[in-house]
Amino acid sequence: MTSKILVPKRARFTGGLRPLMTDRQAGRRGKSLMIIAGAWLCSVCNPAWSQPPGVAAGPPLVAVSQVTRDQIAEEQSFLGTLLASRQAVIGSAVEGRVTALNVQPGDYIRGATAERPADILASLETEMLEIEIGAARIQFELAGQAAEELAAVLPAEIESAASRLVESRARADYARQELERLKRLASSQGTAVAPLEIDLAESQLNALNELARQADIEHERLVATRGTRLQQARLRADAAQQEVLRLEDLKNRFDVRAPFDGYVTNKFTDIGAWLAKGAPVVEVVQIDTLDFVFQVPQEVVPRLQRAIAHVGRATDNIQVALEGWPDPLTASLVSIIPQADARARTLRVRATLDNPRVLDRPTLQPGMVGRALVPIGTPRSALFVAKDALVLQGRDTVVFKIVGPTDHGVAQRVRVTTGISRGESIEVSGDLNEGDYVIVMGNERLRGGETVKIQSGR
């Protein structure tokens, strides 16, 4: 038996030989082989296809979900923008030269808590300020020592003044007695007392009385001002301490700290730059939660307010569909800002939503554009099925409802009309009831009336 060899059509032959097979013939044979191989693989992978002739295949395996009922209202979409819940340009509280810039755009920063201080974003030069703080601490220490010393010596000073007062009074009394003695002698017969002696005794008494009076004044002054002097000394120490605290607080302001948890979006300075008081350093935003702000026509506001009042709380029916985002996000209405745009005749509405996190980082960014699906009609009751339950058959949209036991049932074809979409579910109307089971997997090839096997754990 001779073997056939496929030779390219453009190959050169000698001796008048012709190619055994053309490229087109080879292509047709290759496609045939591929079809045969595919059929064989399908027979291996699908047991129903590999059944021998005369043996019936088992019912197809399907997954199901329940039909649910919920309140829904007529919705209208409005264009809006995501905004950061908090945004601030952090400036310098003092002037000085930047010695450290610890963050870059995109870095996460943490604000102060009860357990830890806020992150330092930038630092300014504090060399001269530290010298002032050192001098103020010395003054505080000296003032404190002076107050303690005064409190210790003031009682001794008062005691000494009292002793001087007693001594001066005693001397004055002695001088008075001496003057009286001289006067008695001068008036007595036979005793010669010169007038000069009496004059000297009177002068000495006057001098001693004056000394006693001054000692009494000094003693009273020390007693009267004792509390005031101690208070003044302590106040001087307190003032020196407050000066130290003021300078230390001023030094803290040379560190620019994070006001809250968030992300750095921009920086306005760098190491070596001179900052004036109030000059911007970085811009930070907090995006763990975001505001979605959109504008609605003024004629919609009353219906929107009625819908909110009917629900009685911040409604979860507000869905935000962002451009490029696969699934709508649930938002809560916060407020209708009471200031209309005079030209557009619209009012701004603010809603908040949680920022989904991937790898512990928020995924949504301020500035993203989307549409808010806002309920503006009266809420009504509606049936919902999973979107995977819908099957398009020609012009009809159908679902397959399970009729029968919980493990094996019949797939009944039900024609439905779709309505408002909500996440992974969609509103439907048709021959369905709340609690019915509809097929969500394995329904692509069903036509209705087939017996199916329901996957366990429905």
C-alpha positions as CSV (number, residue, x, y, z in Angstrom):
1,M,0.0,0.0,0.0
2,T,1.4,3.3,-1.1
3,S,1.2,6.4,1.1
4,K,0.0,9.8,-0.2
5,I,2.2,12.9,0.4
6,L,0.7,16.4,0.3
7,V,2.9,18.7,-1.6
8,P,2.4,22.5,-1.7
9,K,0.9,23.7,-5.0
10,R,3.7,26.0,-5.7
11,A,6.4,23.3,-5.3
12,R,8.4,22.6,-8.4
13,F,8.2,19.2,-9.9
14,T,10.5,17.6,-12.5
15,G,9.7,15.0,-15.0
16,G,6.2,16.2,-15.7
17,L,4.8,15.1,-12.3
18,R,1.6,16.9,-10.9
19,P,0.8,17.7,-7.2
20,L,-1.2,14.9,-5.5
21,M,-3.5,17.4,-3.6
22,T,-4.2,21.1,-4.0
23,D,-4.3,23.6,-1.1
24,R,-8.1,23.9,-1.3
25,Q,-8.5,20.1,-1.1
26,A,-6.2,19.9,1.9
27,G,-8.2,22.7,3.6
28,R,-11.5,20.8,3.2
29,R,-10.0,17.6,4.5
30,G,-8.5,19.5,7.5
31,K,-11.9,21.0,8.4
32,S,-13.5,17.5,8.2
33,L,-11.0,16.1,10.6
34,M,-11.6,19.0,13.0
35,I,-15.4,18.4,12.9
36,I,-14.8,14.7,13.6
37,A,-12.5,15.5,16.5
38,G,-14.9,18.0,18.0
39,A,-17.7,15.5,17.9
40,W,-15.6,13.0,19.6
41,L,-14.7,15.4,22.4
42,C,-18.3,16.4,22.9
43,S,-19.2,12.7,23.2
44,V,-16.6,12.3,25.9
45,C,-17.6,15.5,27.8
46,N,-21.4,15.1,27.6
47,P,-22.6,11.8,28.9
48,A,-26.0,12.4,27.3
49,W,-24.4,12.4,23.9
50,S,-22.3,9.3,24.6
51,Q,-25.3,7.2,25.5
52,P,-25.5,4.1,23.3
53,P,-28.4,3.9,20.9
54,G,-31.7,3.1,22.6
55,V,-30.7,4.4,26.0
56,A,-32.4,7.7,27.1
57,A,-30.3,10.5,28.5
58,G,-31.0,11.8,32.1
59,P,-32.8,15.1,32.8
60,P,-30.6,18.2,32.5
61,L,-29.2,19.7,35.7
62,V,-30.3,23.3,36.4
63,A,-29.9,25.9,39.1
64,V,-32.9,27.9,40.4
65,S,-33.7,31.1,42.4
66,Q,-36.8,32.4,44.0
67,V,-39.2,35.0,42.7
68,T,-39.3,37.9,45.3
69,R,-41.6,40.8,45.9
70,D,-40.5,44.3,46.8
71,Q,-41.7,47.9,46.8
72,I,-40.6,49.9,43.8
73,A,-41.4,53.3,42.4
74,E,-41.1,55.0,39.0
75,E,-37.4,56.0,38.5
76,Q,-35.7,58.8,36.6
77,S,-32.0,59.2,35.9
78,F,-30.1,62.4,36.6
79,L,-26.5,63.1,35.7
80,G,-24.2,63.8,38.7
81,T,-20.6,63.7,39.9
82,L,-18.8,62.0,42.8
83,L,-17.3,64.4,45.3
84,A,-15.1,63.7,48.3
85,S,-16.9,63.7,51.6
86,R,-14.1,66.0,53.0
87,Q,-11.6,68.0,51.1
88,A,-9.1,70.5,52.4
89,V,-6.0,72.4,51.4
90,I,-3.7,72.2,54.4
91,G,-1.7,75.4,55.0
92,S,1.2,76.3,57.2
93,A,0.3,78.0,60.5
94,V,3.7,79.7,60.7
95,E,6.3,81.0,58.4
96,G,9.6,79.2,57.9
97,R,11.8,77.0,55.7
98,V,10.6,73.5,54.8
99,T,13.0,70.9,56.2
100,A,11.0,67.8,55.5
101,L,8.1,66.8,53.3
102,N,6.9,63.3,54.3
103,V,4.1,62.6,51.8
104,Q,3.5,62.5,48.0
105,P,0.3,62.6,46.0
106,G,-1.5,59.3,46.5
107,D,-0.2,58.6,50.0
108,Y,-2.6,57.6,52.7
109,I,-2.5,59.8,55.8
110,R,-4.1,59.3,59.3
111,G,-5.6,62.0,61.5
112,A,-5.3,62.2,65.3
113,T,-7.2,59.7,67.5
114,A,-7.3,59.1,71.3
115,E,-4.5,56.5,70.9
116,R,-2.1,58.2,68.5
117,P,-1.2,61.7,67.1
118,A,-1.9,62.7,63.6
119,D,0.7,62.0,60.9
120,I,3.2,64.7,60.2
121,L,3.0,65.8,56.6
122,A,5.8,68.4,56.5
123,S,8.2,70.1,59.0
124,L,9.6,73.6,59.1
125,E,13.0,74.7,60.6
126,T,12.8,75.3,64.4
127,E,16.5,75.9,65.4
128,M,16.0,79.5,66.7
129,L,12.7,78.6,68.3
130,E,14.3,75.8,70.3
131,I,16.9,78.3,71.7
132,E,14.0,80.5,72.8
133,I,12.3,77.5,74.4
134,G,15.5,76.7,76.3
135,A,15.8,80.3,77.7
136,A,12.1,80.3,78.7
137,R,12.6,77.1,80.6
138,I,15.4,78.6,82.5
139,Q,13.3,81.7,83.4
140,F,10.5,79.3,84.5
141,E,12.9,77.4,86.8
142,L,14.3,80.7,88.3
143,A,10.8,82.0,88.9
144,G,9.8,78.8,90.6
145,Q,12.8,78.8,92.9
146,A,12.1,82.4,93.8
147,A,8.5,81.6,94.8
148,E,9.7,78.7,96.9
149,E,12.4,80.8,98.5
150,L,9.9,83.6,99.4
151,A,7.5,81.1,100.9
152,A,10.3,79.8,103.1
153,V,11.8,83.2,104.2
154,L,8.7,85.3,104.5
155,P,7.7,84.0,108.0
156,A,11.3,84.6,109.2
157,E,11.2,88.2,107.9
158,I,7.9,88.8,109.7
159,E,9.3,87.3,112.9
160,S,12.4,89.5,112.6
161,A,10.3,92.6,112.1
162,A,8.3,91.8,115.1
163,S,11.4,91.4,117.2
164,R,12.7,94.8,116.0
165,L,9.4,96.4,116.9
166,V,9.5,95.0,120.4
167,E,13.1,96.2,120.8
168,S,12.4,99.7,119.6
169,R,9.4,100.0,121.8
170,A,11.5,98.9,124.8
171,R,14.2,101.4,124.1
172,A,11.6,104.2,123.7
173,D,10.1,103.2,127.0
174,Y,13.5,103.3,128.7
175,A,14.2,106.8,127.2
176,R,10.8,108.0,128.4
177,Q,11.5,106.8,131.9
178,E,15.0,108.4,131.8
179,L,13.5,111.7,130.8
180,E,11.0,111.6,133.5
181,R,13.7,110.9,136.1
182,L,15.7,113.9,134.9
183,K,12.7,116.1,135.2
184,R,12.0,114.9,138.7
185,L,15.6,115.6,139.7
186,A,15.5,119.0,138.2
187,S,12.4,119.9,140.2
188,S,13.9,118.6,143.4
189,Q,15.7,121.0,145.7
190,G,19.4,120.6,146.0
191,T,19.8,118.7,142.8
192,A,21.5,120.3,139.9
193,V,20.4,119.0,136.5
194,A,21.5,120.9,133.5
195,P,18.8,121.9,131.0
196,L,21.0,120.4,128.2
197,E,20.7,116.9,129.7
198,I,16.9,117.2,129.7
199,D,17.0,118.4,126.0
200,L,19.2,115.5,125.0
201,A,16.9,113.0,126.8
202,E,13.9,114.4,125.0
203,S,15.7,114.2,121.6
204,Q,16.7,110.6,122.3
205,L,13.1,109.7,123.2
206,N,11.7,111.3,120.1
207,A,14.2,109.4,118.0
208,L,13.4,106.1,119.6
209,N,9.7,106.7,119.3
210,E,10.2,107.3,115.5
211,L,12.2,104.1,115.2
212,A,9.4,102.2,117.0
213,R,6.8,103.7,114.8
214,Q,8.8,102.7,111.6
215,A,9.3,99.2,113.0
216,D,5.6,98.9,113.6
217,I,4.8,100.1,110.1
218,E,7.3,97.5,108.6
219,H,5.8,94.7,110.6
220,E,2.3,95.6,109.6
221,R,3.4,95.8,105.9
222,L,5.0,92.4,106.0
223,V,2.0,90.8,107.7
224,A,-0.5,92.6,105.3
225,T,1.4,91.8,102.1
226,R,2.5,88.3,103.0
227,G,-0.3,86.6,100.9
228,T,0.1,89.1,98.0
229,R,3.8,88.7,97.7
230,L,3.5,84.9,97.7
231,Q,0.7,85.1,95.1
232,Q,2.8,87.4,92.9
233,A,5.8,85.1,93.1
234,R,3.7,82.1,92.1
235,L,2.1,84.1,89.3
236,R,5.5,85.0,87.9
237,A,6.4,81.3,87.9
238,D,3.1,80.5,86.2
239,A,3.7,83.2,83.6
240,A,7.1,81.7,82.9
241,Q,5.6,78.3,82.6
242,Q,2.9,79.6,80.2
243,E,5.6,81.2,78.1
244,V,7.3,77.8,77.8
245,L,4.0,76.2,76.9
246,R,3.3,78.9,74.3
247,L,6.7,78.4,72.6
248,E,6.3,74.6,72.7
249,D,2.8,75.0,71.1
250,L,4.4,77.3,68.5
251,K,7.0,74.6,67.8
252,N,4.3,72.0,67.3
253,R,2.8,74.3,64.6
254,F,6.0,74.0,62.7
255,D,4.9,70.5,62.0
256,V,2.0,70.3,59.5
257,R,-0.2,67.4,60.5
258,A,-3.0,65.5,58.9
259,P,-6.5,66.9,59.9
260,F,-8.3,63.6,59.2
261,D,-7.9,60.2,57.5
262,G,-7.6,60.5,53.8
263,Y,-5.3,60.6,50.7
264,V,-3.0,63.3,49.5
265,T,-4.1,64.6,46.1
266,N,-1.6,67.4,45.5
267,K,1.5,69.1,47.0
268,F,2.3,72.8,46.7
269,T,5.9,73.0,48.2
270,D,9.1,71.0,48.6
271,I,12.1,70.8,50.9
272,G,14.0,74.1,51.1
273,A,11.1,76.3,50.1
274,W,10.2,79.3,52.3
275,L,6.6,79.2,53.4
276,A,4.6,82.3,54.4
277,K,2.0,82.0,57.1
278,G,-1.1,80.4,55.6
279,A,0.7,79.2,52.5
280,P,-0.7,75.9,51.1
281,V,1.4,72.7,51.7
282,V,-0.7,69.8,50.5
283,E,-4.3,69.0,49.5
284,V,-6.0,66.0,51.1
285,V,-9.4,64.3,50.6
286,Q,-11.4,61.8,52.6
287,I,-13.0,59.2,50.3
288,D,-14.1,56.3,52.5
289,T,-17.6,57.7,51.9
290,L,-18.4,59.8,48.8
291,D,-21.0,62.4,48.0
292,F,-22.9,62.0,44.7
293,V,-24.3,65.4,43.8
294,F,-26.8,65.7,40.9
295,Q,-29.3,68.3,39.7
296,V,-33.0,67.7,39.3
297,P,-35.6,70.0,37.6
298,Q,-37.7,71.9,40.1
299,E,-40.9,70.3,39.0
300,V,-39.5,66.9,40.1
301,V,-38.7,68.1,43.7
302,P,-42.2,67.7,45.1
303,R,-42.6,64.2,43.7
304,L,-39.2,63.3,45.0
305,Q,-40.0,64.7,48.5
306,R,-43.3,62.7,48.5
307,A,-41.5,59.6,47.6
308,I,-39.0,60.1,50.4
309,A,-41.7,60.9,52.9
310,H,-43.6,57.8,51.9
311,V,-40.6,55.6,52.6
312,G,-40.0,57.5,55.8
313,R,-36.2,57.3,55.8
314,A,-33.2,57.8,53.6
315,T,-34.2,55.5,50.8
316,D,-32.1,52.6,49.5
317,N,-33.8,52.8,46.2
318,I,-31.4,55.3,44.9
319,Q,-29.0,53.6,42.6
320,V,-25.9,55.3,41.2
321,A,-24.6,53.9,37.8
322,L,-21.1,55.2,37.2
323,E,-19.6,55.3,33.7
324,G,-17.3,52.4,33.2
325,W,-18.4,50.7,36.5
326,P,-19.9,47.3,36.0
327,D,-22.7,47.3,38.6
328,P,-24.9,50.1,40.1
329,L,-24.1,51.2,43.6
330,T,-26.6,51.8,46.4
331,A,-26.7,55.4,47.8
332,S,-28.7,57.1,50.5
333,L,-30.3,60.4,50.0
334,V,-29.0,63.0,52.4
335,S,-30.6,66.3,51.4
336,I,-32.1,68.6,48.8
337,I,-29.9,71.7,48.9
338,P,-32.4,74.6,49.2
339,Q,-30.8,76.9,46.6
340,A,-32.1,76.7,43.0
341,D,-30.1,77.5,39.9
342,A,-31.9,80.6,38.6
343,R,-30.9,79.9,35.0
344,A,-31.3,76.2,34.8
345,R,-34.2,76.0,37.2
346,T,-32.7,73.0,38.9
347,L,-31.9,72.1,42.5
348,R,-28.9,70.1,43.7
349,V,-29.5,66.8,45.5
350,R,-26.8,65.1,47.7
351,A,-26.6,61.4,48.3
352,T,-23.8,59.4,50.1
353,L,-22.4,56.0,49.3
354,D,-19.7,53.8,50.7
355,N,-16.6,53.5,48.6
356,P,-15.9,49.8,47.7
357,R,-12.4,48.7,48.6
358,V,-10.1,46.4,46.7
359,L,-6.8,45.4,48.3
360,D,-7.7,47.7,51.2
361,R,-7.9,50.8,49.0
362,P,-11.0,52.6,47.8
363,T,-11.8,52.1,44.2
364,L,-14.0,55.1,43.4
365,Q,-12.4,58.6,42.9
366,P,-13.9,62.0,43.2
367,G,-14.8,63.5,39.8
368,M,-16.2,60.3,38.4
369,V,-19.5,60.9,36.4
370,G,-22.6,58.8,36.6
371,R,-26.4,58.8,36.8
372,A,-28.6,58.6,39.8
373,L,-31.7,56.5,39.4
374,V,-34.1,58.3,41.8
375,P,-37.7,57.1,42.6
376,I,-40.1,59.9,41.9
377,G,-43.4,58.1,41.8
378,T,-45.7,56.4,44.3
379,P,-44.2,53.1,45.5
380,R,-45.9,50.0,44.2
381,S,-45.4,46.3,44.8
382,A,-43.6,44.3,42.1
383,L,-42.1,40.9,41.4
384,F,-38.4,40.5,40.9
385,V,-36.3,37.7,39.4
386,A,-32.6,37.2,38.8
387,K,-31.4,38.6,35.5
388,D,-29.9,35.2,34.6
389,A,-33.5,33.8,34.6
390,L,-34.4,35.8,31.4
391,V,-34.1,34.0,28.1
392,L,-34.7,35.7,24.7
393,Q,-36.6,33.5,22.3
394,G,-37.3,35.4,19.2
395,R,-39.4,38.5,20.1
396,D,-40.4,37.0,23.5
397,T,-38.7,37.3,26.8
398,V,-39.4,34.2,28.9
399,V,-38.4,32.5,32.1
400,F,-38.8,28.8,33.0
401,K,-40.7,28.2,36.2
402,I,-40.3,24.9,38.1
403,V,-43.5,22.9,38.5
404,G,-43.4,19.8,40.6
405,P,-41.3,18.3,43.3
406,T,-38.2,19.9,44.8
407,D,-35.6,17.6,43.3
408,H,-37.2,16.8,39.9
409,G,-39.7,19.2,38.2
410,V,-41.0,20.3,34.9
411,A,-39.7,23.5,33.3
412,Q,-42.8,25.6,32.4
413,R,-42.2,28.3,29.9
414,V,-43.6,31.7,31.1
415,R,-43.7,34.8,29.0
416,V,-42.8,37.9,31.0
417,T,-42.5,41.7,30.5
418,T,-39.5,43.3,32.1
419,G,-39.5,46.6,34.1
420,I,-37.1,48.4,36.3
421,S,-33.7,46.9,36.9
422,R,-32.2,46.8,40.4
423,G,-28.7,45.4,40.8
424,E,-28.7,41.7,39.8
425,S,-32.5,41.6,39.8
426,I,-35.1,42.9,37.4
427,E,-38.9,43.6,37.7
428,V,-41.1,41.2,35.7
429,S,-44.8,40.7,35.2
430,G,-46.4,37.5,34.0
431,D,-47.7,34.2,35.3
432,L,-45.5,34.2,38.4
433,N,-46.0,34.4,42.1
434,E,-43.8,35.3,45.0
435,G,-41.9,32.3,46.1
436,D,-41.9,30.5,42.7
437,Y,-38.6,29.0,41.6
438,V,-37.2,30.0,38.2
439,I,-34.2,28.5,36.4
440,V,-31.1,30.7,36.3
441,M,-28.6,28.2,35.0
442,G,-29.1,25.6,32.3
443,N,-32.1,27.4,30.8
444,E,-30.5,28.3,27.4
445,R,-31.7,25.1,25.5
446,L,-35.0,24.6,27.2
447,R,-38.2,25.0,25.2
448,G,-40.7,24.2,28.0
449,G,-42.2,21.0,29.3
450,E,-38.9,19.3,29.9
451,T,-38.2,17.4,33.1
452,V,-35.2,18.8,34.8
453,K,-33.1,17.9,37.8
454,I,-32.6,20.7,40.3
455,Q,-29.2,21.3,41.7
456,S,-29.2,20.7,45.5
457,G,-29.1,23.7,47.9
458,R,-31.6,25.8,46.0
